[in-house]
Amino acid sequence: MKNNSSSKEDLKTTSLIRKKTVISFAVFILAFAFAFVGWRWLMHQPEENGALKPLRKILDANEKVNAAFFNEKNLAPEYPKSMAAKQARVNGDVGMGDDFDASNWKLTINRHPGNNATDSVFQLTMDDIKALPKRDLVFDFKCIEGWNQISHWGGTKFSDFLIKYRLGTRSGKAPDPNNPEDLYKYVGLMTPDKAYYVGIDMKSMLQDQTILCYELNEKPLPMNQGYPLRLIITVKYGIKSLKRIGYIYFSDTRPPDYWYERGYDYDSAL
């Protein structure tokens, strides 16, 4: 009797295992089918600024969430100069053409979008930039490709630059913390040849660690790091830290952005 009872239990167990296996396999097949159909659907969607439209909507939604929680007082950690890499890593050479003539470089600025009048467009030299207070910054530079490196940069705070030259406002006055409505929403930057360009929200540009940078390890920027002037912005991935600034302008609409047009999110925030 015991043997018959044991045999029946074994048969029940085997049957139960078989049923569970069949159900699991069926669920797997259905999940794979849904995933395949979803992938086929996604691959047939139109592109929007270099990304498939559904993915672009997700990136834009992420940007809105980040903007809602952004706080300019949240600073990136800073480190002793001794921790900075002796040789800063170089990545990206768009806009770094060999035909660049540093002796003729000037920074061209447009105060107001769409206004090319002489009182709106003007130029500055490196002497003008270096006359402003200097800010040293040793932080962990992060590339969107996945690498990071502690590096030492020097320049002038972008906020000081705006105050000195009364930039970034619709009124043409120096930015006033008590009147944020006067600020344009975005800053656009381009290389001298206009081959590389970025757009950045004004809040991030006014953050204390955003600098117009002209030094690396207390020496003039190397050519491959954007000599004579580049942007360093700690709250964004490195693709926003445009090398060799030739033009700066302001806008209430998003300026064109090189990597946004190629499928990345516009904000590129950390």
C-alpha positions as CSV (number, residue, x, y, z in Angstrom):
1,M,0.0,0.0,0.0
2,K,2.8,2.3,0.8
3,N,4.5,1.7,-2.5
4,N,1.2,2.5,-4.4
5,S,0.7,5.7,-2.3
6,S,4.2,6.8,-3.0
7,S,3.8,6.1,-6.8
8,K,0.7,8.2,-6.9
9,E,2.4,11.1,-5.1
10,D,5.3,10.9,-7.6
11,L,2.9,11.0,-10.5
12,K,1.1,14.0,-9.0
13,T,4.4,15.8,-8.5
14,T,5.6,15.0,-12.0
15,S,2.3,16.2,-13.5
16,L,2.5,19.4,-11.4
17,I,6.0,20.1,-12.6
18,R,5.0,19.4,-16.2
19,K,2.1,21.9,-15.9
20,K,4.3,24.6,-14.4
21,T,6.9,24.1,-17.1
22,V,4.2,24.4,-19.9
23,I,2.8,27.5,-18.3
24,S,6.2,29.1,-17.8
25,F,7.1,28.3,-21.4
26,A,3.8,29.8,-22.7
27,V,4.4,33.0,-20.6
28,F,7.9,33.3,-22.0
29,I,6.6,32.9,-25.6
30,L,3.9,35.5,-25.0
31,A,6.4,37.9,-23.5
32,F,8.8,37.4,-26.3
33,A,6.0,38.0,-28.9
34,F,4.8,41.2,-27.2
35,A,8.4,42.4,-27.0
36,F,9.0,41.6,-30.7
37,V,5.8,43.3,-31.7
38,G,6.7,46.3,-29.6
39,W,10.2,46.5,-31.1
40,R,8.8,46.3,-34.6
41,W,6.4,49.1,-33.8
42,L,9.1,51.2,-32.3
43,M,11.5,50.7,-35.3
44,H,8.7,52.0,-37.6
45,Q,8.1,55.2,-35.7
46,P,9.3,58.6,-37.2
47,E,12.4,60.3,-35.9
48,E,12.4,63.5,-34.0
49,N,15.8,65.3,-33.6
50,G,17.8,62.2,-34.1
51,A,15.8,59.9,-31.9
52,L,12.7,57.8,-32.5
53,K,9.7,59.8,-31.5
54,P,8.6,57.7,-28.5
55,L,12.1,57.7,-27.1
56,R,12.3,61.5,-27.7
57,K,9.2,61.9,-25.6
58,I,10.7,60.0,-22.8
59,L,13.9,62.1,-22.9
60,D,11.9,65.3,-22.9
61,A,9.9,64.0,-19.9
62,N,13.1,63.2,-18.0
63,E,14.3,66.8,-18.8
64,K,11.1,68.3,-17.3
65,V,11.5,66.2,-14.1
66,N,15.2,67.3,-13.8
67,A,14.2,71.0,-14.3
68,A,11.6,70.7,-11.6
69,F,14.1,69.5,-9.0
70,F,17.1,71.6,-10.1
71,N,18.6,73.7,-7.4
72,E,21.5,76.0,-8.3
73,K,22.8,75.7,-4.7
74,N,23.6,72.0,-5.1
75,L,27.2,72.2,-6.1
76,A,29.5,69.5,-7.4
77,P,32.1,68.2,-4.9
78,E,35.5,70.1,-5.2
79,Y,38.9,68.5,-4.6
80,P,42.4,69.6,-3.7
81,K,44.6,70.6,-6.7
82,S,46.9,67.7,-5.9
83,M,44.2,65.3,-6.9
84,A,43.8,66.7,-10.4
85,A,45.1,64.7,-13.4
86,K,48.4,65.9,-14.8
87,Q,47.1,65.2,-18.3
88,A,43.4,65.9,-18.8
89,R,41.7,63.5,-21.1
90,V,40.7,64.8,-24.5
91,N,37.5,63.7,-26.1
92,G,35.8,65.2,-29.2
93,D,37.2,67.4,-31.9
94,V,34.2,68.9,-33.7
95,G,34.9,72.6,-34.2
96,M,38.6,72.1,-33.5
97,G,39.7,72.7,-37.0
98,D,43.5,72.9,-37.8
99,D,42.9,76.1,-39.7
100,F,42.1,78.1,-36.5
101,D,44.0,81.3,-36.2
102,A,44.3,82.1,-32.5
103,S,45.8,85.6,-33.2
104,N,42.5,86.7,-34.7
105,W,40.2,85.2,-32.1
106,K,37.6,87.4,-30.5
107,L,34.5,86.4,-28.6
108,T,31.3,87.6,-30.4
109,I,28.3,88.3,-28.2
110,N,24.7,89.1,-29.2
111,R,22.7,90.6,-26.3
112,H,19.3,90.0,-27.8
113,P,18.0,87.3,-30.1
114,G,17.4,88.3,-33.7
115,N,19.0,91.8,-33.2
116,N,22.1,92.4,-35.2
117,A,22.4,96.1,-34.4
118,T,25.8,97.4,-33.3
119,D,24.4,98.1,-29.8
120,S,23.4,94.4,-29.5
121,V,26.4,92.6,-31.1
122,F,29.9,93.3,-29.8
123,Q,33.3,91.5,-29.3
124,L,35.6,90.9,-26.4
125,T,39.3,89.9,-26.2
126,M,40.9,87.5,-23.8
127,D,42.3,90.5,-21.9
128,D,38.6,91.5,-21.3
129,I,37.8,88.1,-20.0
130,K,40.9,87.8,-17.8
131,A,40.2,91.2,-16.2
132,L,37.3,89.6,-14.4
133,P,37.8,87.8,-11.0
134,K,39.3,84.3,-11.4
135,R,37.7,81.1,-10.2
136,D,39.7,77.9,-9.8
137,L,37.6,74.7,-10.1
138,V,38.8,71.2,-9.3
139,F,36.0,68.7,-9.9
140,D,35.2,65.3,-11.3
141,F,34.6,65.9,-15.1
142,K,32.1,63.4,-16.4
143,C,31.8,62.3,-20.0
144,I,28.5,60.9,-21.4
145,E,30.5,58.0,-22.8
146,G,31.0,56.7,-19.2
147,W,34.5,57.9,-18.1
148,N,35.3,60.6,-15.5
149,Q,38.4,62.4,-14.4
150,I,39.2,64.9,-11.6
151,S,40.7,67.9,-13.4
152,H,41.7,71.5,-12.5
153,W,40.3,74.4,-14.5
154,G,40.6,78.1,-14.2
155,G,38.6,81.0,-15.6
156,T,35.8,83.5,-14.7
157,K,32.3,82.7,-13.4
158,F,29.7,83.0,-16.1
159,S,27.5,84.9,-13.7
160,D,30.3,87.5,-13.1
161,F,30.6,87.8,-16.9
162,L,26.9,88.5,-17.3
163,I,27.0,91.2,-14.5
164,K,30.0,92.9,-15.9
165,Y,28.7,93.3,-19.4
166,R,24.9,93.5,-18.5
167,L,24.1,90.3,-20.5
168,G,21.4,87.7,-20.4
169,T,18.5,90.0,-19.7
170,R,15.7,91.4,-21.9
171,S,16.1,94.9,-20.3
172,G,19.8,95.0,-21.0
173,K,20.6,95.5,-17.3
174,A,22.8,93.3,-15.2
175,P,21.0,90.2,-13.9
176,D,19.1,90.8,-10.7
177,P,18.3,87.8,-8.4
178,N,15.2,89.7,-7.3
179,N,14.0,89.9,-10.9
180,P,14.4,86.5,-12.5
181,E,11.6,87.2,-15.1
182,D,14.1,89.6,-16.8
183,L,16.4,86.7,-17.7
184,Y,16.4,85.0,-21.0
185,K,15.7,81.3,-20.6
186,Y,18.6,79.9,-22.6
187,V,22.2,80.6,-23.6
188,G,23.6,79.5,-26.9
189,L,27.3,78.9,-27.6
190,M,29.1,78.1,-30.8
191,T,32.7,77.4,-31.9
192,P,34.3,80.0,-34.2
193,D,33.5,77.9,-37.3
194,K,30.0,77.2,-36.0
195,A,30.6,73.4,-36.4
196,Y,29.8,72.6,-32.8
197,Y,27.1,74.3,-30.8
198,V,25.2,73.8,-27.6
199,G,22.1,75.3,-25.9
200,I,21.9,75.4,-22.1
201,D,19.2,76.6,-19.7
202,M,20.0,79.9,-17.9
203,K,19.6,78.5,-14.4
204,S,22.5,76.0,-15.0
205,M,24.6,78.7,-16.6
206,L,24.2,80.9,-13.5
207,Q,25.3,78.2,-11.2
208,D,28.4,79.2,-9.2
209,Q,30.6,76.5,-10.8
210,T,29.9,77.4,-14.4
211,I,33.0,79.2,-15.8
212,L,34.4,80.6,-19.0
213,C,37.6,78.7,-18.7
214,Y,41.0,79.7,-20.1
215,E,43.4,77.6,-17.9
216,L,44.0,73.9,-17.3
217,N,46.3,73.0,-14.4
218,E,47.2,76.7,-14.0
219,K,48.4,77.0,-17.6
220,P,46.8,78.3,-20.8
221,L,44.4,75.8,-22.3
222,P,46.0,73.5,-24.8
223,M,44.7,73.7,-28.4
224,N,43.0,70.3,-28.1
225,Q,41.2,71.5,-25.0
226,G,39.7,74.5,-26.7
227,Y,42.3,77.3,-26.5
228,P,41.8,80.2,-25.9
229,L,38.4,79.9,-24.1
230,R,36.0,77.1,-23.4
231,L,33.0,76.4,-21.1
232,I,33.1,74.3,-18.0
233,I,29.8,73.4,-16.5
234,T,29.6,70.9,-13.6
235,V,25.9,70.1,-13.7
236,K,26.0,68.7,-17.2
237,Y,27.9,66.0,-19.0
238,G,31.0,67.0,-20.9
239,I,29.2,67.3,-24.2
240,K,27.8,70.7,-23.0
241,S,31.3,72.0,-22.0
242,L,31.9,73.5,-25.4
243,K,35.5,73.9,-26.4
244,R,36.8,77.0,-28.2
245,I,33.9,79.4,-27.7
246,G,33.5,81.8,-30.6
247,Y,29.9,83.0,-30.1
248,I,27.5,83.5,-27.2
249,Y,23.9,84.6,-27.5
250,F,20.7,84.5,-25.5
251,S,17.2,83.2,-26.3
252,D,13.8,82.4,-24.8
253,T,13.6,79.3,-27.1
254,R,16.0,76.4,-27.2
255,P,19.1,77.2,-29.2
256,P,20.3,74.5,-31.6
257,D,22.3,71.7,-29.9
258,Y,24.7,69.5,-31.8
259,W,24.1,66.2,-29.8
260,Y,20.4,66.8,-29.3
261,E,20.1,66.8,-33.1
262,R,21.9,63.4,-33.0
263,G,19.6,61.7,-30.6
264,Y,20.7,62.7,-27.1
265,D,18.5,64.5,-24.6
266,Y,18.8,68.3,-24.7
267,D,19.5,68.8,-21.0
268,S,22.4,66.3,-20.6
269,A,22.1,66.9,-16.9
270,L,24.0,64.9,-14.2
